[in-house]
Amino acid sequence: MAGLLVDRTAYEEYDYDAAGARGYGVVRLNQLVVEHLLGAR
């Protein structure tokens, strides 16, 4: 926990736009999970 408090890039200087542009496929994964749980797949 102390390491996070020392590292400003972990929270204050985090570039949310750059992180969003990387695209980890989370939306697609979420869609597949919901379809699986609903029995659509």
PDB file of N, CA, C and O in Angstrom:
ATOM      1  N   MET A   1       0.825  -1.191   0.000  1.00  0.00           N
ATOM      2  CA  MET A   1       0.000   0.000   0.000  1.00  0.00           C
ATOM      3  C   MET A   1       0.867   1.251   0.000  1.00  0.00           C
ATOM      4  O   MET A   1       0.545   2.221  -0.687  1.00  0.00           O
ATOM      5  N   ALA A   2       1.938   1.247   0.743  1.00  0.00           N
ATOM      6  CA  ALA A   2       2.805   2.422   0.821  1.00  0.00           C
ATOM      7  C   ALA A   2       3.416   2.741  -0.541  1.00  0.00           C
ATOM      8  O   ALA A   2       3.649   3.905  -0.866  1.00  0.00           O
ATOM      9  N   GLY A   3       3.676   1.692  -1.340  1.00  0.00           N
ATOM     10  CA  GLY A   3       4.222   1.909  -2.674  1.00  0.00           C
ATOM     11  C   GLY A   3       3.275   2.692  -3.559  1.00  0.00           C
ATOM     12  O   GLY A   3       3.715   3.502  -4.376  1.00  0.00           O
ATOM     13  N   LEU A   4       1.985   2.462  -3.410  1.00  0.00           N
ATOM     14  CA  LEU A   4       1.007   3.216  -4.189  1.00  0.00           C
ATOM     15  C   LEU A   4       0.965   4.674  -3.783  1.00  0.00           C
ATOM     16  O   LEU A   4       0.761   5.550  -4.623  1.00  0.00           O
ATOM     17  N   LEU A   5       1.154   4.938  -2.518  1.00  0.00           N
ATOM     18  CA  LEU A   5       1.122   6.313  -2.042  1.00  0.00           C
ATOM     19  C   LEU A   5       2.339   7.092  -2.523  1.00  0.00           C
ATOM     20  O   LEU A   5       2.257   8.303  -2.731  1.00  0.00           O
ATOM     21  N   VAL A   6       3.454   6.417  -2.700  1.00  0.00           N
ATOM     22  CA  VAL A   6       4.681   7.070  -3.149  1.00  0.00           C
ATOM     23  C   VAL A   6       4.651   7.300  -4.661  1.00  0.00           C
ATOM     24  O   VAL A   6       5.148   8.317  -5.145  1.00  0.00           O
ATOM     25  N   ASP A   7       4.071   6.363  -5.402  1.00  0.00           N
ATOM     26  CA  ASP A   7       4.042   6.426  -6.862  1.00  0.00           C
ATOM     27  C   ASP A   7       2.850   7.256  -7.328  1.00  0.00           C
ATOM     28  O   ASP A   7       1.718   6.773  -7.343  1.00  0.00           O
ATOM     29  N   ARG A   8       3.107   8.503  -7.705  1.00  0.00           N
ATOM     30  CA  ARG A   8       2.034   9.414  -8.132  1.00  0.00           C
ATOM     31  C   ARG A   8       1.378   8.963  -9.431  1.00  0.00           C
ATOM     32  O   ARG A   8       0.214   9.285  -9.668  1.00  0.00           O
ATOM     33  N   THR A   9       2.098   8.223 -10.281  1.00  0.00           N
ATOM     34  CA  THR A   9       1.520   7.790 -11.551  1.00  0.00           C
ATOM     35  C   THR A   9       0.424   6.757 -11.343  1.00  0.00           C
ATOM     36  O   THR A   9      -0.375   6.511 -12.247  1.00  0.00           O
ATOM     37  N   ALA A  10       0.378   6.155 -10.169  1.00  0.00           N
ATOM     38  CA  ALA A  10      -0.634   5.140  -9.898  1.00  0.00           C
ATOM     39  C   ALA A  10      -2.027   5.738  -9.758  1.00  0.00           C
ATOM     40  O   ALA A  10      -3.020   5.037  -9.951  1.00  0.00           O
ATOM     41  N   TYR A  11      -2.115   7.012  -9.428  1.00  0.00           N
ATOM     42  CA  TYR A  11      -3.447   7.582  -9.244  1.00  0.00           C
ATOM     43  C   TYR A  11      -3.561   9.025  -9.717  1.00  0.00           C
ATOM     44  O   TYR A  11      -4.553   9.362 -10.363  1.00  0.00           O
ATOM     45  N   GLU A  12      -2.606   9.885  -9.432  1.00  0.00           N
ATOM     46  CA  GLU A  12      -2.747  11.301  -9.767  1.00  0.00           C
ATOM     47  C   GLU A  12      -2.404  11.605 -11.219  1.00  0.00           C
ATOM     48  O   GLU A  12      -3.050  12.442 -11.849  1.00  0.00           O
ATOM     49  N   GLU A  13      -1.407  10.940 -11.745  1.00  0.00           N
ATOM     50  CA  GLU A  13      -0.939  11.238 -13.088  1.00  0.00           C
ATOM     51  C   GLU A  13      -1.297  10.133 -14.074  1.00  0.00           C
ATOM     52  O   GLU A  13      -0.686  10.035 -15.138  1.00  0.00           O
ATOM     53  N   TYR A  14      -2.267   9.309 -13.740  1.00  0.00           N
ATOM     54  CA  TYR A  14      -2.656   8.193 -14.599  1.00  0.00           C
ATOM     55  C   TYR A  14      -3.365   8.728 -15.837  1.00  0.00           C
ATOM     56  O   TYR A  14      -4.275   9.549 -15.721  1.00  0.00           O
ATOM     57  N   ASP A  15      -2.965   8.281 -17.000  1.00  0.00           N
ATOM     58  CA  ASP A  15      -3.544   8.737 -18.260  1.00  0.00           C
ATOM     59  C   ASP A  15      -4.692   7.801 -18.654  1.00  0.00           C
ATOM     60  O   ASP A  15      -4.468   6.754 -19.260  1.00  0.00           O
ATOM     61  N   TYR A  16      -5.909   8.187 -18.306  1.00  0.00           N
ATOM     62  CA  TYR A  16      -7.077   7.358 -18.566  1.00  0.00           C
ATOM     63  C   TYR A  16      -7.366   7.223 -20.059  1.00  0.00           C
ATOM     64  O   TYR A  16      -7.823   6.171 -20.506  1.00  0.00           O
ATOM     65  N   ASP A  17      -7.107   8.269 -20.830  1.00  0.00           N
ATOM     66  CA  ASP A  17      -7.340   8.206 -22.269  1.00  0.00           C
ATOM     67  C   ASP A  17      -6.417   7.185 -22.930  1.00  0.00           C
ATOM     68  O   ASP A  17      -6.849   6.419 -23.792  1.00  0.00           O
ATOM     69  N   ALA A  18      -5.167   7.176 -22.531  1.00  0.00           N
ATOM     70  CA  ALA A  18      -4.218   6.208 -23.089  1.00  0.00           C
ATOM     71  C   ALA A  18      -4.599   4.788 -22.688  1.00  0.00           C
ATOM     72  O   ALA A  18      -4.486   3.863 -23.493  1.00  0.00           O
ATOM     73  N   ALA A  19      -5.041   4.614 -21.467  1.00  0.00           N
ATOM     74  CA  ALA A  19      -5.448   3.285 -21.008  1.00  0.00           C
ATOM     75  C   ALA A  19      -6.676   2.807 -21.773  1.00  0.00           C
ATOM     76  O   ALA A  19      -6.774   1.628 -22.114  1.00  0.00           O
ATOM     77  N   GLY A  20      -7.604   3.705 -22.041  1.00  0.00           N
ATOM     78  CA  GLY A  20      -8.800   3.342 -22.794  1.00  0.00           C
ATOM     79  C   GLY A  20      -8.495   3.022 -24.242  1.00  0.00           C
ATOM     80  O   GLY A  20      -9.167   2.185 -24.844  1.00  0.00           O
ATOM     81  N   ALA A  21      -7.494   3.674 -24.812  1.00  0.00           N
ATOM     82  CA  ALA A  21      -7.141   3.449 -26.207  1.00  0.00           C
ATOM     83  C   ALA A  21      -6.485   2.094 -26.428  1.00  0.00           C
ATOM     84  O   ALA A  21      -6.508   1.567 -27.540  1.00  0.00           O
ATOM     85  N   ARG A  22      -5.898   1.526 -25.372  1.00  0.00           N
ATOM     86  CA  ARG A  22      -5.245   0.217 -25.512  1.00  0.00           C
ATOM     87  C   ARG A  22      -6.246  -0.865 -25.858  1.00  0.00           C
ATOM     88  O   ARG A  22      -5.934  -1.778 -26.623  1.00  0.00           O
ATOM     89  N   GLY A  23      -7.437  -0.776 -25.307  1.00  0.00           N
ATOM     90  CA  GLY A  23      -8.491  -1.726 -25.618  1.00  0.00           C
ATOM     91  C   GLY A  23      -8.159  -3.161 -25.250  1.00  0.00           C
ATOM     92  O   GLY A  23      -7.545  -3.877 -26.041  1.00  0.00           O
ATOM     93  N   TYR A  24      -8.546  -3.578 -24.089  1.00  0.00           N
ATOM     94  CA  TYR A  24      -8.277  -4.941 -23.634  1.00  0.00           C
ATOM     95  C   TYR A  24      -9.420  -5.895 -23.964  1.00  0.00           C
ATOM     96  O   TYR A  24      -9.384  -7.058 -23.561  1.00  0.00           O
ATOM     97  N   GLY A  25     -10.426  -5.427 -24.686  1.00  0.00           N
ATOM     98  CA  GLY A  25     -11.531  -6.302 -25.053  1.00  0.00           C
ATOM     99  C   GLY A  25     -12.473  -6.593 -23.912  1.00  0.00           C
ATOM    100  O   GLY A  25     -13.172  -7.607 -23.934  1.00  0.00           O
ATOM    101  N   VAL A  26     -12.511  -5.730 -22.912  1.00  0.00           N
ATOM    102  CA  VAL A  26     -13.340  -5.983 -21.743  1.00  0.00           C
ATOM    103  C   VAL A  26     -14.820  -5.961 -22.103  1.00  0.00           C
ATOM    104  O   VAL A  26     -15.597  -6.756 -21.574  1.00  0.00           O
ATOM    105  N   VAL A  27     -15.213  -5.072 -22.986  1.00  0.00           N
ATOM    106  CA  VAL A  27     -16.625  -4.983 -23.373  1.00  0.00           C
ATOM    107  C   VAL A  27     -17.052  -6.261 -24.073  1.00  0.00           C
ATOM    108  O   VAL A  27     -18.124  -6.795 -23.791  1.00  0.00           O
ATOM    109  N   ARG A  28     -16.229  -6.753 -24.978  1.00  0.00           N
ATOM    110  CA  ARG A  28     -16.552  -7.999 -25.691  1.00  0.00           C
ATOM    111  C   ARG A  28     -16.586  -9.177 -24.732  1.00  0.00           C
ATOM    112  O   ARG A  28     -17.465 -10.033 -24.833  1.00  0.00           O
ATOM    113  N   LEU A  29     -15.648  -9.229 -23.810  1.00  0.00           N
ATOM    114  CA  LEU A  29     -15.632 -10.304 -22.826  1.00  0.00           C
ATOM    115  C   LEU A  29     -16.884 -10.260 -21.958  1.00  0.00           C
ATOM    116  O   LEU A  29     -17.479 -11.298 -21.669  1.00  0.00           O
ATOM    117  N   ASN A  30     -17.281  -9.063 -21.544  1.00  0.00           N
ATOM    118  CA  ASN A  30     -18.488  -8.913 -20.739  1.00  0.00           C
ATOM    119  C   ASN A  30     -19.714  -9.393 -21.524  1.00  0.00           C
ATOM    120  O   ASN A  30     -20.586 -10.061 -20.969  1.00  0.00           O
ATOM    121  N   GLN A  31     -19.776  -9.053 -22.799  1.00  0.00           N
ATOM    122  CA  GLN A  31     -20.890  -9.486 -23.625  1.00  0.00           C
ATOM    123  C   GLN A  31     -20.951 -11.008 -23.708  1.00  0.00           C
ATOM    124  O   GLN A  31     -22.030 -11.592 -23.607  1.00  0.00           O
ATOM    125  N   LEU A  32     -19.810 -11.647 -23.888  1.00  0.00           N
ATOM    126  CA  LEU A  32     -19.779 -13.104 -23.959  1.00  0.00           C
ATOM    127  C   LEU A  32     -20.203 -13.746 -22.643  1.00  0.00           C
ATOM    128  O   LEU A  32     -20.899 -14.761 -22.645  1.00  0.00           O
ATOM    129  N   VAL A  33     -19.796 -13.170 -21.535  1.00  0.00           N
ATOM    130  CA  VAL A  33     -20.173 -13.703 -20.223  1.00  0.00           C
ATOM    131  C   VAL A  33     -21.684 -13.610 -20.025  1.00  0.00           C
ATOM    132  O   VAL A  33     -22.314 -14.569 -19.580  1.00  0.00           O
ATOM    133  N   VAL A  34     -22.259 -12.466 -20.353  1.00  0.00           N
ATOM    134  CA  VAL A  34     -23.709 -12.292 -20.192  1.00  0.00           C
ATOM    135  C   VAL A  34     -24.457 -13.261 -21.087  1.00  0.00           C
ATOM    136  O   VAL A  34     -25.432 -13.872 -20.648  1.00  0.00           O
ATOM    137  N   GLU A  35     -24.026 -13.416 -22.333  1.00  0.00           N
ATOM    138  CA  GLU A  35     -24.681 -14.356 -23.238  1.00  0.00           C
ATOM    139  C   GLU A  35     -24.567 -15.779 -22.709  1.00  0.00           C
ATOM    140  O   GLU A  35     -25.519 -16.554 -22.806  1.00  0.00           O
ATOM    141  N   HIS A  36     -23.438 -16.123 -22.162  1.00  0.00           N
ATOM    142  CA  HIS A  36     -23.248 -17.458 -21.609  1.00  0.00           C
ATOM    143  C   HIS A  36     -24.181 -17.697 -20.420  1.00  0.00           C
ATOM    144  O   HIS A  36     -24.815 -18.747 -20.316  1.00  0.00           O
ATOM    145  N   LEU A  37     -24.255 -16.710 -19.528  1.00  0.00           N
ATOM    146  CA  LEU A  37     -25.107 -16.851 -18.346  1.00  0.00           C
ATOM    147  C   LEU A  37     -26.581 -16.913 -18.703  1.00  0.00           C
ATOM    148  O   LEU A  37     -27.358 -17.569 -18.010  1.00  0.00           O
ATOM    149  N   LEU A  38     -26.977 -16.240 -19.772  1.00  0.00           N
ATOM    150  CA  LEU A  38     -28.366 -16.245 -20.197  1.00  0.00           C
ATOM    151  C   LEU A  38     -28.703 -17.455 -21.079  1.00  0.00           C
ATOM    152  O   LEU A  38     -29.861 -17.674 -21.435  1.00  0.00           O
ATOM    153  N   GLY A  39     -27.682 -18.228 -21.421  1.00  0.00           N
ATOM    154  CA  GLY A  39     -27.896 -19.408 -22.242  1.00  0.00           C
ATOM    155  C   GLY A  39     -28.041 -19.110 -23.719  1.00  0.00           C
ATOM    156  O   GLY A  39     -28.528 -19.951 -24.475  1.00  0.00           O
ATOM    157  N   ALA A  40     -27.625 -17.930 -24.141  1.00  0.00           N
ATOM    158  CA  ALA A  40     -27.728 -17.568 -25.553  1.00  0.00           C
ATOM    159  C   ALA A  40     -26.618 -18.198 -26.379  1.00  0.00           C
ATOM    160  O   ALA A  40     -26.723 -18.257 -27.604  1.00  0.00           O
ATOM    161  N   ARG A  41     -25.580 -18.661 -25.748  1.00  0.00           N
ATOM    162  CA  ARG A  41     -24.461 -19.287 -26.452  1.00  0.00           C
ATOM    163  C   ARG A  41     -24.274 -20.688 -25.950  1.00  0.00           C
ATOM    164  O   ARG A  41     -23.380 -21.396 -26.414  1.00  0.00           O
TER     165      ARG A  41
END
